[in-house]
């Protein structure tokens, strides 16, 4: 007997801190073109779905997003983003199989007093992890 997954709490206007990890902690970006492709895909999808993006950080093997649900459920936005990106990544790098580990993690956030602190945390994540030397990079 298997247990069903818990449904995500989502409604228009909900603020979500989303974390996506590479399978087995592997890289999900191989080069600058992959980062560009991910961001272009994210931009198109959030525009089409009226989703607001307050912060993002693309790390080598994971991604942080701070999204406010628009007219389309966050699970639909993320499915479009991650499925499309994984297919493009696999084609580009002549690989097959799963790119992302499990489902994305989504934490419902209260705006006050956490919003500013969460934006700060996400934006400083690449510096703390020594992916970039400073905010200018």
N, C-alpha and C positions, 0 to 999 in steps of 0.2 A: 504494500500500500504506500503510495506516495502522497506527500502533503502538497496542497496547492499553494502557490505563491500568494503572499499578501498583496492586495491591491495597493497601488500607490495613491496617496491622498493628493488630489490635484483639482484645481478649479481655476477659472480665469482670474488672473491677478495674484495667484500663489507665487511666492518667491522660493526658488529651489537652488540649493548648492548641489551641483552634480559632479560626481567623480567617475571617470572612466579609466580603467587600467588595461594595459596590454596583457595578453595571456602569458602566464608564467613570468610576469614582470619583464617581458621582452619589449623592445622598442616598437613603437607604433608610428614613428617618423624616422625614415632612413636618410632624408636629405631635405634641403630647403624647399624643394618643390612639394614635398609631402606636407610641410607646414602650410605652405601657400594654398594647396588644394583643400586642406581641412578648413582653413579660415574662409576661403571663398564659398565652400559648401555651407558652412555655418551661417555666413552672411546671407546667402540666398534663402536658406530655410527659415531663419528668424524673420526675414523681411516678408516672405510669403505667408507665414503663420501668425504675424503680428506678435511675435514673442520678443520681449525686451532682454537684451544681454547687458548686464552691469559690469561684469568682470570675466576674464578668461585668462588661463595660463596653460600653455602647451609645454609639457615637460617631455623628456625623451620617451618615457614609458607610461605616462598617464596625462590626463587632462582634467582641469578644474573649470567649471562654468558656473556662473551665477545668472540664472534665467528667471524671468517673470513670465508665467504662462499667459499666452494671448488667447486667441480664438481656437487654437488647436491644442489638444492635450500634450503635456510634456513628453509622455511616452511615445507619441506619434512623431514629434519633432526629433527626439533622440533616435528612434528607429530609422527614420529617413537619413539623418546625419551619419550614424554609425554604419548602417548597411551600405549606403552609397560610398562612404569613404573606404571601408574595408574592401569592397569590390574593386574600386579604383586602385587602391594600394596593392592588392594581390595581382591585378593585371600588370601594373607598372613594374613590379618587382618579380614577376614570373613565379609567384608562389600560390599556394592554395591552402585552405583551412581557415580556422578561426583566428581572428586578430585580437579581439577583445575578450577579457576575462569576465565571465558571468554577465549578469545584467549590470547596467550602470547603477551606481549608488546615488540616491537622491534624498537630500535632507531638507525638509520643509523649514523655512526660516521666518522668524519674526523680524519685521523691519526695525523696530526699536527694541533694544539698543544695539542690535547685532549687525545691521546692514553695513555701516561704515567699517567696522572691525573685520567683517568677512571680506569686503572688497580689498582692504589692506592686506589681509592674510593671503588671498589669492594672488594679488599682484606681487607680493614679496616672495612667494613660493620659489620662483626660479632663482632668486638671489640667495635665499637660505640654502637651496640645494646646490648652489654653485654652478648652475647651468649658464648663467650670465653674471658678469662682474658687477653690474649696477643697472639702474632703471633706464639708462640711456641705450643699452644694448638691444 
